[in-house]
Amino acid sequence: MAQQLKNITLKHLLIDGKKCIGLKFYPDKVLHALIKQLPSPKWSDTYSMVYLPNTYANLDAIMKTFKGVAWLNGQHFFGKVPRPLNEKAPEIDHYRKRKLTKGYIPCPEDYLQKLEVRKYSLNTAKSYIAHFEKFVNHYKSMPLIEISENEIRDYISSLVKNGLSDSYINQAINSIKFYYEVVLGMPNRFYSVERPIKKEKLPEVLGKKSVLEMIDKTRNLKHRCIIKLLYSAGLRRAELINLKIEDIDSARMLIKVKEGKGKKDRLTLLANNLLIDLRKYYRAYHPKVYLFEGAGAEKYSATSIAKIISRAAQAANIKKRVTPHMLRHSFATHLLEDGVDLRYIQALLGHNSSRTTEIYTHVAVNSIKNIKNLID
Protein backbone atom coordinates (compact mmCIF):
# COMPACT_ATOMS: atom_id res chain seq x y z
CA MET A 1 0.00 0.00 0.00
CA ALA A 2 1.41 3.45 -0.93
CA GLN A 3 2.32 5.70 1.96
CA GLN A 4 -0.13 8.58 2.42
CA LEU A 5 1.64 11.93 2.02
CA LYS A 6 1.46 14.53 4.77
CA ASN A 7 0.04 17.96 3.93
CA ILE A 8 1.83 21.34 3.97
CA THR A 9 0.18 24.53 2.73
CA LEU A 10 2.42 27.29 1.35
CA LYS A 11 1.40 30.90 1.99
CA HIS A 12 2.62 34.33 0.95
CA LEU A 13 3.51 36.49 3.99
CA LEU A 14 4.79 40.04 4.36
CA ILE A 15 6.72 40.32 7.64
CA ASP A 16 8.55 43.53 8.57
CA GLY A 17 8.18 44.66 4.95
CA LYS A 18 9.89 41.53 3.57
CA LYS A 19 8.31 38.81 1.44
CA CYS A 20 8.30 35.42 3.13
CA ILE A 21 7.13 31.87 2.49
CA GLY A 22 4.78 30.53 5.17
CA LEU A 23 4.36 26.81 5.86
CA LYS A 24 1.16 25.53 7.49
CA PHE A 25 0.81 21.92 8.61
CA TYR A 26 -0.59 19.63 11.26
CA PRO A 27 1.71 19.01 14.26
CA ASP A 28 3.96 16.15 13.17
CA LYS A 29 7.33 14.93 14.46
CA VAL A 30 8.66 14.09 11.00
CA LEU A 31 7.70 17.48 9.55
CA HIS A 32 9.12 19.31 12.59
CA ALA A 33 12.43 17.48 12.12
CA LEU A 34 12.57 18.33 8.41
CA ILE A 35 11.65 21.97 9.05
CA LYS A 36 14.82 22.30 11.14
CA GLN A 37 16.87 21.30 8.10
CA LEU A 38 15.61 24.32 6.12
CA PRO A 39 17.70 27.53 5.96
CA SER A 40 16.97 29.60 9.11
CA PRO A 41 13.27 28.79 9.68
CA LYS A 42 11.39 31.12 12.07
CA TRP A 43 8.01 31.08 13.82
CA SER A 44 5.45 33.90 13.37
CA ASP A 45 3.09 34.47 16.31
CA THR A 46 1.06 36.83 14.12
CA TYR A 47 0.36 34.21 11.47
CA SER A 48 0.86 31.12 13.63
CA MET A 49 3.14 29.43 11.13
CA VAL A 50 6.78 28.71 10.26
CA TYR A 51 8.28 31.03 7.64
CA LEU A 52 11.44 31.62 5.57
CA PRO A 53 12.54 34.54 3.39
CA ASN A 54 10.91 34.29 -0.03
CA THR A 55 13.82 33.39 -2.30
CA TYR A 56 14.18 30.91 -5.16
CA ALA A 57 16.85 29.08 -3.13
CA ASN A 58 14.52 28.67 -0.12
CA LEU A 59 11.57 27.58 -2.30
CA ASP A 60 13.84 25.04 -3.99
CA ALA A 61 15.00 23.82 -0.56
CA ILE A 62 11.39 23.35 0.55
CA MET A 63 10.57 21.35 -2.59
CA LYS A 64 13.58 19.07 -2.19
CA THR A 65 13.22 18.61 1.60
CA PHE A 66 9.60 17.46 1.50
CA LYS A 67 9.67 15.56 -1.81
CA GLY A 68 8.05 12.16 -1.26
CA VAL A 69 7.22 13.03 2.36
CA ALA A 70 4.57 15.75 2.12
CA TRP A 71 2.19 17.09 -0.48
CA LEU A 72 2.89 20.82 -0.90
CA ASN A 73 -0.41 22.66 -1.40
CA GLY A 74 0.47 25.76 -3.44
CA GLN A 75 -3.03 27.00 -4.30
CA HIS A 76 -2.59 29.95 -1.91
CA PHE A 77 0.98 30.64 -3.03
CA PHE A 78 1.73 30.28 -6.73
CA GLY A 79 0.46 33.07 -8.92
CA LYS A 80 -0.50 35.27 -5.94
CA VAL A 81 1.21 38.18 -4.23
CA PRO A 82 1.47 38.88 -0.49
CA ARG A 83 -1.11 41.15 1.01
CA PRO A 84 0.49 44.12 2.84
CA LEU A 85 -0.42 44.36 6.51
CA ASN A 86 -1.54 47.97 6.09
CA GLU A 87 -4.37 47.05 3.69
CA LYS A 88 -7.19 47.12 6.20
CA ALA A 89 -10.93 47.04 5.69
CA PRO A 90 -12.74 49.48 8.00
CA GLU A 91 -15.20 46.89 9.31
CA ILE A 92 -12.49 44.69 10.83
CA ASP A 93 -10.01 47.48 11.57
CA HIS A 94 -11.36 47.90 15.08
CA TYR A 95 -9.86 44.55 16.08
CA ARG A 96 -6.42 45.64 14.88
CA LYS A 97 -6.43 49.03 16.59
CA ARG A 98 -8.04 48.16 19.94
CA LYS A 99 -6.03 48.23 23.15
CA LEU A 100 -5.51 44.79 24.66
CA THR A 101 -5.08 43.88 28.29
CA LYS A 102 -1.72 42.42 29.23
CA GLY A 103 -1.43 38.75 28.31
CA TYR A 104 -4.53 38.70 26.10
CA ILE A 105 -3.94 36.91 22.77
CA PRO A 106 -5.76 38.58 19.83
CA CYS A 107 -7.15 36.94 16.73
CA PRO A 108 -4.34 36.18 14.22
CA GLU A 109 -3.98 38.68 11.39
CA ASP A 110 -4.50 36.03 8.72
CA TYR A 111 -7.84 35.14 10.35
CA LEU A 112 -8.98 38.77 10.01
CA GLN A 113 -7.73 38.97 6.44
CA LYS A 114 -9.57 35.82 5.41
CA LEU A 115 -12.84 37.20 6.85
CA GLU A 116 -12.29 40.34 4.74
CA VAL A 117 -11.41 38.48 1.55
CA ARG A 118 -14.45 36.23 1.88
CA LYS A 119 -16.63 39.30 2.59
CA TYR A 120 -18.27 37.82 5.66
CA SER A 121 -20.97 40.04 7.14
CA LEU A 122 -19.82 42.21 10.04
CA ASN A 123 -22.08 40.34 12.46
CA THR A 124 -20.64 36.96 11.43
CA ALA A 125 -17.08 38.33 11.57
CA LYS A 126 -17.63 39.71 15.07
CA SER A 127 -19.04 36.40 16.24
CA TYR A 128 -16.18 34.37 14.75
CA ILE A 129 -13.50 36.67 16.18
CA ALA A 130 -15.04 36.72 19.66
CA HIS A 131 -15.43 32.95 19.82
CA PHE A 132 -12.01 32.20 18.37
CA GLU A 133 -10.25 34.58 20.77
CA LYS A 134 -11.92 32.84 23.71
CA PHE A 135 -10.61 29.54 22.34
CA VAL A 136 -7.09 30.94 21.77
CA ASN A 137 -6.90 32.38 25.27
CA HIS A 138 -8.12 29.10 26.75
CA TYR A 139 -4.89 27.51 25.45
CA LYS A 140 -2.49 30.42 25.93
CA SER A 141 0.55 28.23 26.46
CA MET A 142 0.06 26.24 23.22
CA PRO A 143 0.84 27.38 19.66
CA LEU A 144 -2.34 27.12 17.60
CA ILE A 145 -0.77 24.66 15.19
CA GLU A 146 -0.13 22.22 18.05
CA ILE A 147 -3.68 22.15 19.40
CA SER A 148 -5.14 18.73 18.63
CA GLU A 149 -8.70 17.51 18.27
CA ASN A 150 -8.55 16.20 21.83
CA GLU A 151 -7.93 19.71 23.17
CA ILE A 152 -10.76 21.04 21.01
CA ARG A 153 -13.13 18.38 22.36
CA ASP A 154 -12.09 19.30 25.91
CA TYR A 155 -12.78 22.97 25.18
CA ILE A 156 -16.23 22.23 23.71
CA SER A 157 -16.99 19.99 26.71
CA SER A 158 -16.13 22.87 29.04
CA LEU A 159 -18.67 25.08 27.22
CA VAL A 160 -21.34 22.40 27.66
CA LYS A 161 -20.52 22.01 31.38
CA ASN A 162 -20.80 25.78 31.83
CA GLY A 163 -24.39 25.60 30.57
CA LEU A 164 -23.85 27.65 27.40
CA SER A 165 -26.52 27.46 24.71
CA ASP A 166 -26.44 25.09 21.74
CA SER A 167 -26.22 28.09 19.41
CA TYR A 168 -23.21 29.43 21.31
CA ILE A 169 -21.44 26.06 21.13
CA ASN A 170 -22.11 25.67 17.39
CA GLN A 171 -20.73 29.16 16.74
CA ALA A 172 -17.61 28.31 18.75
CA ILE A 173 -17.06 25.15 16.67
CA ASN A 174 -17.58 27.07 13.42
CA SER A 175 -15.03 29.72 14.43
CA ILE A 176 -12.41 27.06 15.19
CA LYS A 177 -13.10 25.13 11.97
CA PHE A 178 -12.82 28.39 10.02
CA TYR A 179 -9.25 28.86 11.25
CA TYR A 180 -7.91 25.39 10.56
CA GLU A 181 -9.86 24.62 7.39
CA VAL A 182 -10.29 28.02 5.68
CA VAL A 183 -7.45 30.19 6.99
CA LEU A 184 -4.80 27.46 7.08
CA GLY A 185 -6.22 25.57 4.11
CA MET A 186 -6.02 22.24 5.93
CA PRO A 187 -8.32 19.28 5.24
CA ASN A 188 -11.68 19.25 7.02
CA ARG A 189 -11.21 18.67 10.72
CA PHE A 190 -13.23 18.21 13.86
CA TYR A 191 -16.18 16.43 12.28
CA SER A 192 -15.77 13.90 15.06
CA VAL A 193 -16.53 16.68 17.56
CA GLU A 194 -20.15 16.08 18.48
CA ARG A 195 -22.33 19.09 17.83
CA PRO A 196 -25.44 19.87 19.88
CA ILE A 197 -28.69 18.75 18.25
CA LYS A 198 -30.38 21.82 16.88
CA LYS A 199 -33.64 22.50 18.71
CA GLU A 200 -36.67 23.16 16.54
CA LYS A 201 -38.28 26.14 18.25
CA LEU A 202 -41.48 27.56 16.88
CA PRO A 203 -41.20 31.19 15.72
CA GLU A 204 -42.81 33.87 17.86
CA VAL A 205 -45.66 35.45 15.90
CA LEU A 206 -47.98 38.41 16.45
CA GLY A 207 -51.61 38.51 15.41
CA LYS A 208 -52.41 40.72 12.42
CA LYS A 209 -54.52 42.98 14.62
CA SER A 210 -51.57 43.54 16.99
CA VAL A 211 -49.23 44.47 14.13
CA LEU A 212 -51.72 46.95 12.69
CA GLU A 213 -52.17 48.42 16.17
CA MET A 214 -48.38 48.93 16.43
CA ILE A 215 -48.41 50.78 13.09
CA ASP A 216 -51.43 52.89 14.06
CA LYS A 217 -49.90 53.92 17.41
CA THR A 218 -46.63 55.05 15.79
CA ARG A 219 -46.93 58.77 15.02
CA ASN A 220 -43.37 59.34 13.77
CA LEU A 221 -43.48 58.96 9.96
CA LYS A 222 -39.99 57.48 9.65
CA HIS A 223 -40.62 54.96 12.42
CA ARG A 224 -43.97 53.98 10.91
CA CYS A 225 -42.32 53.31 7.54
CA ILE A 226 -39.74 51.08 9.25
CA ILE A 227 -42.40 48.98 10.99
CA LYS A 228 -44.46 48.70 7.80
CA LEU A 229 -41.42 47.61 5.79
CA LEU A 230 -40.34 44.92 8.24
CA TYR A 231 -43.84 43.47 8.32
CA SER A 232 -45.20 43.95 4.79
CA ALA A 233 -41.98 42.91 3.01
CA GLY A 234 -40.73 40.27 5.48
CA LEU A 235 -37.32 41.93 5.77
CA ARG A 236 -34.56 41.06 8.19
CA ARG A 237 -33.31 44.02 10.22
CA ALA A 238 -29.92 44.03 8.43
CA GLU A 239 -31.69 43.98 5.05
CA LEU A 240 -33.75 47.02 5.98
CA ILE A 241 -30.64 48.87 7.17
CA ASN A 242 -28.89 48.21 3.83
CA LEU A 243 -31.82 49.26 1.64
CA LYS A 244 -31.00 52.09 -0.75
CA ILE A 245 -33.42 54.53 -2.34
CA GLU A 246 -33.12 52.88 -5.78
CA ASP A 247 -34.10 49.50 -4.27
CA ILE A 248 -37.73 50.67 -4.08
CA ASP A 249 -39.24 49.77 -7.47
CA SER A 250 -42.57 51.60 -7.45
CA ALA A 251 -43.24 50.83 -11.14
CA ARG A 252 -43.34 47.08 -10.48
CA MET A 253 -44.38 47.43 -6.80
CA LEU A 254 -41.38 45.42 -5.66
CA ILE A 255 -38.45 45.85 -3.28
CA LYS A 256 -34.98 44.67 -4.31
CA VAL A 257 -33.14 43.04 -1.43
CA LYS A 258 -29.45 42.99 -2.36
CA GLU A 259 -27.01 40.61 -0.71
CA GLY A 260 -29.36 39.38 1.99
CA LYS A 261 -28.40 36.46 4.19
CA GLY A 262 -25.98 34.21 2.32
CA LYS A 263 -25.15 37.11 -0.08
CA LYS A 264 -28.32 36.36 -2.08
CA ASP A 265 -30.43 38.92 -3.97
CA ARG A 266 -34.20 38.61 -4.08
CA LEU A 267 -37.41 40.53 -4.74
CA THR A 268 -40.17 41.04 -2.21
CA LEU A 269 -43.49 42.87 -1.97
CA LEU A 270 -44.05 46.63 -1.88
CA ALA A 271 -47.42 47.53 -0.36
CA ASN A 272 -49.45 50.40 -1.84
CA ASN A 273 -50.15 51.68 1.66
CA LEU A 274 -46.42 51.68 2.43
CA LEU A 275 -45.48 53.43 -0.84
CA ILE A 276 -47.74 56.38 0.05
CA ASP A 277 -45.95 56.77 3.41
CA LEU A 278 -42.51 56.31 1.82
CA ARG A 279 -43.16 59.18 -0.61
CA LYS A 280 -44.21 61.43 2.28
CA TYR A 281 -41.13 60.31 4.20
CA TYR A 282 -38.80 61.03 1.27
CA ARG A 283 -40.14 64.58 0.88
CA ALA A 284 -39.79 65.21 4.62
CA TYR A 285 -36.37 63.62 5.31
CA HIS A 286 -34.51 63.71 1.95
CA PRO A 287 -32.32 60.61 2.47
CA LYS A 288 -29.18 60.71 0.30
CA VAL A 289 -28.02 57.09 -0.18
CA TYR A 290 -29.72 54.69 2.20
CA LEU A 291 -33.47 54.67 2.54
CA PHE A 292 -33.16 55.16 6.30
CA GLU A 293 -30.19 57.20 7.49
CA GLY A 294 -28.85 58.26 10.84
CA ALA A 295 -26.54 61.19 11.56
CA GLY A 296 -24.17 62.13 8.74
CA ALA A 297 -26.07 60.12 6.11
CA GLU A 298 -24.78 56.90 7.69
CA LYS A 299 -26.81 53.69 7.85
CA TYR A 300 -29.53 53.59 10.48
CA SER A 301 -28.43 51.63 13.54
CA ALA A 302 -29.76 48.18 14.42
CA THR A 303 -30.24 49.29 18.04
CA SER A 304 -32.45 52.20 16.99
CA ILE A 305 -34.71 49.86 14.99
CA ALA A 306 -35.05 47.50 17.95
CA LYS A 307 -36.09 50.45 20.16
CA ILE A 308 -38.66 51.61 17.60
CA ILE A 309 -40.29 48.17 17.56
CA SER A 310 -40.21 47.89 21.35
CA ARG A 311 -41.84 51.30 21.86
CA ALA A 312 -44.52 50.56 19.24
CA ALA A 313 -45.34 47.26 20.97
CA GLN A 314 -45.69 49.02 24.32
CA ALA A 315 -47.95 51.66 22.76
CA ALA A 316 -50.10 48.86 21.31
CA ASN A 317 -50.30 47.29 24.80
CA ILE A 318 -48.59 44.08 23.70
CA LYS A 319 -47.33 42.38 26.83
CA LYS A 320 -44.61 40.14 25.39
CA ARG A 321 -41.23 41.29 24.12
CA VAL A 322 -41.44 42.14 20.42
CA THR A 323 -38.38 42.09 18.14
CA PRO A 324 -37.89 43.19 14.51
CA HIS A 325 -37.54 39.56 13.43
CA MET A 326 -40.93 38.76 14.97
CA LEU A 327 -42.49 40.98 12.29
CA ARG A 328 -40.78 38.87 9.59
CA HIS A 329 -42.18 35.71 11.20
CA SER A 330 -45.62 37.34 11.31
CA PHE A 331 -45.36 38.29 7.60
CA ALA A 332 -44.73 34.65 6.61
CA THR A 333 -47.39 33.22 8.91
CA HIS A 334 -50.12 35.65 7.86
CA LEU A 335 -49.40 35.01 4.16
CA LEU A 336 -49.72 31.26 4.78
CA GLU A 337 -52.99 31.80 6.66
CA ASP A 338 -54.26 33.82 3.68
CA GLY A 339 -53.66 30.82 1.42
CA VAL A 340 -50.41 31.92 -0.29
CA ASP A 341 -48.42 28.95 -1.63
CA LEU A 342 -45.48 27.97 0.56
CA ARG A 343 -43.10 28.13 -2.43
CA TYR A 344 -43.89 31.83 -2.98
CA ILE A 345 -43.36 32.57 0.70
CA GLN A 346 -40.01 30.77 0.53
CA ALA A 347 -38.94 33.01 -2.37
CA LEU A 348 -40.12 36.19 -0.62
CA LEU A 349 -38.19 35.28 2.54
CA GLY A 350 -35.06 34.23 0.65
CA HIS A 351 -34.88 30.73 2.16
CA ASN A 352 -32.62 28.20 0.45
CA SER A 353 -34.68 25.25 1.60
CA SER A 354 -38.44 24.78 1.77
CA ARG A 355 -37.86 22.96 5.09
CA THR A 356 -36.93 26.31 6.65
CA THR A 357 -40.19 27.87 5.46
CA GLU A 358 -42.29 24.88 6.53
CA ILE A 359 -41.80 25.84 10.19
CA TYR A 360 -44.57 28.43 9.66
CA THR A 361 -47.10 25.68 9.00
CA HIS A 362 -46.83 24.89 12.71
CA VAL A 363 -47.91 28.39 13.79
CA ALA A 364 -50.49 29.18 11.10
CA VAL A 365 -53.85 28.78 12.87
CA ASN A 366 -56.42 28.73 10.03
CA SER A 367 -56.18 25.01 9.38
CA ILE A 368 -56.10 24.24 13.11
CA LYS A 369 -59.27 26.26 13.73
CA ASN A 370 -61.14 24.10 11.21
CA ILE A 371 -60.48 20.96 13.24
CA LYS A 372 -63.46 20.08 15.47
CA ASN A 373 -62.39 19.62 19.06
CA LEU A 374 -63.27 16.17 20.45
CA ILE A 375 -65.14 17.48 23.51
CA ASP A 376 -67.15 20.15 21.67
C-alpha positions as CSV (number, residue, x, y, z in Angstrom):
1,M,0.0,0.0,0.0
2,A,1.4,3.4,-0.9
3,Q,2.3,5.7,2.0
4,Q,-0.1,8.6,2.4
5,L,1.6,11.9,2.0
6,K,1.5,14.5,4.8
7,N,0.0,18.0,3.9
8,I,1.8,21.3,4.0
9,T,0.2,24.5,2.7
10,L,2.4,27.3,1.3
11,K,1.4,30.9,2.0
12,H,2.6,34.3,0.9
13,L,3.5,36.5,4.0
14,L,4.8,40.0,4.4
15,I,6.7,40.3,7.6
16,D,8.6,43.5,8.6
17,G,8.2,44.7,5.0
18,K,9.9,41.5,3.6
19,K,8.3,38.8,1.4
20,C,8.3,35.4,3.1
21,I,7.1,31.9,2.5
22,G,4.8,30.5,5.2
23,L,4.4,26.8,5.9
24,K,1.2,25.5,7.5
25,F,0.8,21.9,8.6
26,Y,-0.6,19.6,11.3
27,P,1.7,19.0,14.3
28,D,4.0,16.1,13.2
29,K,7.3,14.9,14.5
30,V,8.7,14.1,11.0
31,L,7.7,17.5,9.5
32,H,9.1,19.3,12.6
33,A,12.4,17.5,12.1
34,L,12.6,18.3,8.4
35,I,11.7,22.0,9.1
36,K,14.8,22.3,11.1
37,Q,16.9,21.3,8.1
38,L,15.6,24.3,6.1
39,P,17.7,27.5,6.0
40,S,17.0,29.6,9.1
41,P,13.3,28.8,9.7
42,K,11.4,31.1,12.1
43,W,8.0,31.1,13.8
44,S,5.5,33.9,13.4
45,D,3.1,34.5,16.3
46,T,1.1,36.8,14.1
47,Y,0.4,34.2,11.5
48,S,0.9,31.1,13.6
49,M,3.1,29.4,11.1
50,V,6.8,28.7,10.3
51,Y,8.3,31.0,7.6
52,L,11.4,31.6,5.6
53,P,12.5,34.5,3.4
54,N,10.9,34.3,0.0
55,T,13.8,33.4,-2.3
56,Y,14.2,30.9,-5.2
57,A,16.8,29.1,-3.1
58,N,14.5,28.7,-0.1
59,L,11.6,27.6,-2.3
60,D,13.8,25.0,-4.0
61,A,15.0,23.8,-0.6
62,I,11.4,23.3,0.5
63,M,10.6,21.4,-2.6
64,K,13.6,19.1,-2.2
65,T,13.2,18.6,1.6
66,F,9.6,17.5,1.5
67,K,9.7,15.6,-1.8
68,G,8.0,12.2,-1.3
69,V,7.2,13.0,2.4
70,A,4.6,15.7,2.1
71,W,2.2,17.1,-0.5
72,L,2.9,20.8,-0.9
73,N,-0.4,22.7,-1.4
74,G,0.5,25.8,-3.4
75,Q,-3.0,27.0,-4.3
76,H,-2.6,30.0,-1.9
77,F,1.0,30.6,-3.0
78,F,1.7,30.3,-6.7
79,G,0.5,33.1,-8.9
80,K,-0.5,35.3,-5.9
81,V,1.2,38.2,-4.2
82,P,1.5,38.9,-0.5
83,R,-1.1,41.1,1.0
84,P,0.5,44.1,2.8
85,L,-0.4,44.4,6.5
86,N,-1.5,48.0,6.1
87,E,-4.4,47.0,3.7
88,K,-7.2,47.1,6.2
89,A,-10.9,47.0,5.7
90,P,-12.7,49.5,8.0
91,E,-15.2,46.9,9.3
92,I,-12.5,44.7,10.8
93,D,-10.0,47.5,11.6
94,H,-11.4,47.9,15.1
95,Y,-9.9,44.6,16.1
96,R,-6.4,45.6,14.9
97,K,-6.4,49.0,16.6
98,R,-8.0,48.2,19.9
99,K,-6.0,48.2,23.1
100,L,-5.5,44.8,24.7
101,T,-5.1,43.9,28.3
102,K,-1.7,42.4,29.2
103,G,-1.4,38.8,28.3
104,Y,-4.5,38.7,26.1
105,I,-3.9,36.9,22.8
106,P,-5.8,38.6,19.8
107,C,-7.1,36.9,16.7
108,P,-4.3,36.2,14.2
109,E,-4.0,38.7,11.4
110,D,-4.5,36.0,8.7
111,Y,-7.8,35.1,10.3
112,L,-9.0,38.8,10.0
113,Q,-7.7,39.0,6.4
114,K,-9.6,35.8,5.4
115,L,-12.8,37.2,6.9
116,E,-12.3,40.3,4.7
117,V,-11.4,38.5,1.6
118,R,-14.5,36.2,1.9
119,K,-16.6,39.3,2.6
120,Y,-18.3,37.8,5.7
121,S,-21.0,40.0,7.1
122,L,-19.8,42.2,10.0
123,N,-22.1,40.3,12.5
124,T,-20.6,37.0,11.4
125,A,-17.1,38.3,11.6
126,K,-17.6,39.7,15.1
127,S,-19.0,36.4,16.2
128,Y,-16.2,34.4,14.8
129,I,-13.5,36.7,16.2
130,A,-15.0,36.7,19.7
131,H,-15.4,32.9,19.8
132,F,-12.0,32.2,18.4
133,E,-10.3,34.6,20.8
134,K,-11.9,32.8,23.7
135,F,-10.6,29.5,22.3
136,V,-7.1,30.9,21.8
137,N,-6.9,32.4,25.3
138,H,-8.1,29.1,26.7
139,Y,-4.9,27.5,25.5
140,K,-2.5,30.4,25.9
141,S,0.6,28.2,26.5
142,M,0.1,26.2,23.2
143,P,0.8,27.4,19.7
144,L,-2.3,27.1,17.6
145,I,-0.8,24.7,15.2
146,E,-0.1,22.2,18.0
147,I,-3.7,22.2,19.4
148,S,-5.1,18.7,18.6
149,E,-8.7,17.5,18.3
150,N,-8.5,16.2,21.8
151,E,-7.9,19.7,23.2
152,I,-10.8,21.0,21.0
153,R,-13.1,18.4,22.4
154,D,-12.1,19.3,25.9
155,Y,-12.8,23.0,25.2
156,I,-16.2,22.2,23.7
157,S,-17.0,20.0,26.7
158,S,-16.1,22.9,29.0
159,L,-18.7,25.1,27.2
160,V,-21.3,22.4,27.7
161,K,-20.5,22.0,31.4
162,N,-20.8,25.8,31.8
163,G,-24.4,25.6,30.6
164,L,-23.9,27.7,27.4
165,S,-26.5,27.5,24.7
166,D,-26.4,25.1,21.7
167,S,-26.2,28.1,19.4
168,Y,-23.2,29.4,21.3
169,I,-21.4,26.1,21.1
170,N,-22.1,25.7,17.4
171,Q,-20.7,29.2,16.7
172,A,-17.6,28.3,18.8
173,I,-17.1,25.1,16.7
174,N,-17.6,27.1,13.4
175,S,-15.0,29.7,14.4
176,I,-12.4,27.1,15.2
177,K,-13.1,25.1,12.0
178,F,-12.8,28.4,10.0
179,Y,-9.3,28.9,11.2
180,Y,-7.9,25.4,10.6
181,E,-9.9,24.6,7.4
182,V,-10.3,28.0,5.7
183,V,-7.5,30.2,7.0
184,L,-4.8,27.5,7.1
185,G,-6.2,25.6,4.1
186,M,-6.0,22.2,5.9
187,P,-8.3,19.3,5.2
188,N,-11.7,19.3,7.0
189,R,-11.2,18.7,10.7
190,F,-13.2,18.2,13.9
191,Y,-16.2,16.4,12.3
192,S,-15.8,13.9,15.1
193,V,-16.5,16.7,17.6
194,E,-20.1,16.1,18.5
195,R,-22.3,19.1,17.8
196,P,-25.4,19.9,19.9
197,I,-28.7,18.7,18.3
198,K,-30.4,21.8,16.9
199,K,-33.6,22.5,18.7
200,E,-36.7,23.2,16.5
201,K,-38.3,26.1,18.3
202,L,-41.5,27.6,16.9
203,P,-41.2,31.2,15.7
204,E,-42.8,33.9,17.9
205,V,-45.7,35.4,15.9
206,L,-48.0,38.4,16.5
207,G,-51.6,38.5,15.4
208,K,-52.4,40.7,12.4
209,K,-54.5,43.0,14.6
210,S,-51.6,43.5,17.0
211,V,-49.2,44.5,14.1
212,L,-51.7,47.0,12.7
213,E,-52.2,48.4,16.2
214,M,-48.4,48.9,16.4
215,I,-48.4,50.8,13.1
216,D,-51.4,52.9,14.1
217,K,-49.9,53.9,17.4
218,T,-46.6,55.1,15.8
219,R,-46.9,58.8,15.0
220,N,-43.4,59.3,13.8
221,L,-43.5,59.0,10.0
222,K,-40.0,57.5,9.6
223,H,-40.6,55.0,12.4
224,R,-44.0,54.0,10.9
225,C,-42.3,53.3,7.5
226,I,-39.7,51.1,9.3
227,I,-42.4,49.0,11.0
228,K,-44.5,48.7,7.8
229,L,-41.4,47.6,5.8
230,L,-40.3,44.9,8.2
231,Y,-43.8,43.5,8.3
232,S,-45.2,44.0,4.8
233,A,-42.0,42.9,3.0
234,G,-40.7,40.3,5.5
235,L,-37.3,41.9,5.8
236,R,-34.6,41.1,8.2
237,R,-33.3,44.0,10.2
238,A,-29.9,44.0,8.4
239,E,-31.7,44.0,5.0
240,L,-33.7,47.0,6.0
241,I,-30.6,48.9,7.2
242,N,-28.9,48.2,3.8
243,L,-31.8,49.3,1.6
244,K,-31.0,52.1,-0.7
245,I,-33.4,54.5,-2.3
246,E,-33.1,52.9,-5.8
247,D,-34.1,49.5,-4.3
248,I,-37.7,50.7,-4.1
249,D,-39.2,49.8,-7.5
250,S,-42.6,51.6,-7.5
251,A,-43.2,50.8,-11.1
252,R,-43.3,47.1,-10.5
253,M,-44.4,47.4,-6.8
254,L,-41.4,45.4,-5.7
255,I,-38.5,45.9,-3.3
256,K,-35.0,44.7,-4.3
257,V,-33.1,43.0,-1.4
258,K,-29.4,43.0,-2.4
259,E,-27.0,40.6,-0.7
260,G,-29.4,39.4,2.0
261,K,-28.4,36.5,4.2
262,G,-26.0,34.2,2.3
263,K,-25.2,37.1,-0.1
264,K,-28.3,36.4,-2.1
265,D,-30.4,38.9,-4.0
266,R,-34.2,38.6,-4.1
267,L,-37.4,40.5,-4.7
268,T,-40.2,41.0,-2.2
269,L,-43.5,42.9,-2.0
270,L,-44.1,46.6,-1.9
271,A,-47.4,47.5,-0.4
272,N,-49.4,50.4,-1.8
273,N,-50.1,51.7,1.7
274,L,-46.4,51.7,2.4
275,L,-45.5,53.4,-0.8
276,I,-47.7,56.4,0.1
277,D,-46.0,56.8,3.4
278,L,-42.5,56.3,1.8
279,R,-43.2,59.2,-0.6
280,K,-44.2,61.4,2.3
281,Y,-41.1,60.3,4.2
282,Y,-38.8,61.0,1.3
283,R,-40.1,64.6,0.9
284,A,-39.8,65.2,4.6
285,Y,-36.4,63.6,5.3
286,H,-34.5,63.7,1.9
287,P,-32.3,60.6,2.5
288,K,-29.2,60.7,0.3
289,V,-28.0,57.1,-0.2
290,Y,-29.7,54.7,2.2
291,L,-33.5,54.7,2.5
292,F,-33.2,55.2,6.3
293,E,-30.2,57.2,7.5
294,G,-28.8,58.3,10.8
295,A,-26.5,61.2,11.6
296,G,-24.2,62.1,8.7
297,A,-26.1,60.1,6.1
298,E,-24.8,56.9,7.7
299,K,-26.8,53.7,7.9
300,Y,-29.5,53.6,10.5
301,S,-28.4,51.6,13.5
302,A,-29.8,48.2,14.4
303,T,-30.2,49.3,18.0
304,S,-32.5,52.2,17.0
305,I,-34.7,49.9,15.0
306,A,-35.1,47.5,17.9
307,K,-36.1,50.5,20.2
308,I,-38.7,51.6,17.6
309,I,-40.3,48.2,17.6
310,S,-40.2,47.9,21.3
311,R,-41.8,51.3,21.9
312,A,-44.5,50.6,19.2
313,A,-45.3,47.3,21.0
314,Q,-45.7,49.0,24.3
315,A,-48.0,51.7,22.8
316,A,-50.1,48.9,21.3
317,N,-50.3,47.3,24.8
318,I,-48.6,44.1,23.7
319,K,-47.3,42.4,26.8
320,K,-44.6,40.1,25.4
321,R,-41.2,41.3,24.1
322,V,-41.4,42.1,20.4
323,T,-38.4,42.1,18.1
324,P,-37.9,43.2,14.5
325,H,-37.5,39.6,13.4
326,M,-40.9,38.8,15.0
327,L,-42.5,41.0,12.3
328,R,-40.8,38.9,9.6
329,H,-42.2,35.7,11.2
330,S,-45.6,37.3,11.3
331,F,-45.4,38.3,7.6
332,A,-44.7,34.7,6.6
333,T,-47.4,33.2,8.9
334,H,-50.1,35.7,7.9
335,L,-49.4,35.0,4.2
336,L,-49.7,31.3,4.8
337,E,-53.0,31.8,6.7
338,D,-54.3,33.8,3.7
339,G,-53.7,30.8,1.4
340,V,-50.4,31.9,-0.3
341,D,-48.4,29.0,-1.6
342,L,-45.5,28.0,0.6
343,R,-43.1,28.1,-2.4
344,Y,-43.9,31.8,-3.0
345,I,-43.4,32.6,0.7
346,Q,-40.0,30.8,0.5
347,A,-38.9,33.0,-2.4
348,L,-40.1,36.2,-0.6
349,L,-38.2,35.3,2.5
350,G,-35.1,34.2,0.6
351,H,-34.9,30.7,2.2
352,N,-32.6,28.2,0.5
353,S,-34.7,25.2,1.6
354,S,-38.4,24.8,1.8
355,R,-37.9,23.0,5.1
356,T,-36.9,26.3,6.7
357,T,-40.2,27.9,5.5
358,E,-42.3,24.9,6.5
359,I,-41.8,25.8,10.2
360,Y,-44.6,28.4,9.7
361,T,-47.1,25.7,9.0
362,H,-46.8,24.9,12.7
363,V,-47.9,28.4,13.8
364,A,-50.5,29.2,11.1
365,V,-53.8,28.8,12.9
366,N,-56.4,28.7,10.0
367,S,-56.2,25.0,9.4
368,I,-56.1,24.2,13.1
369,K,-59.3,26.3,13.7
370,N,-61.1,24.1,11.2
371,I,-60.5,21.0,13.2
372,K,-63.5,20.1,15.5
373,N,-62.4,19.6,19.1
374,L,-63.3,16.2,20.4
375,I,-65.1,17.5,23.5
376,D,-67.1,20.1,21.7
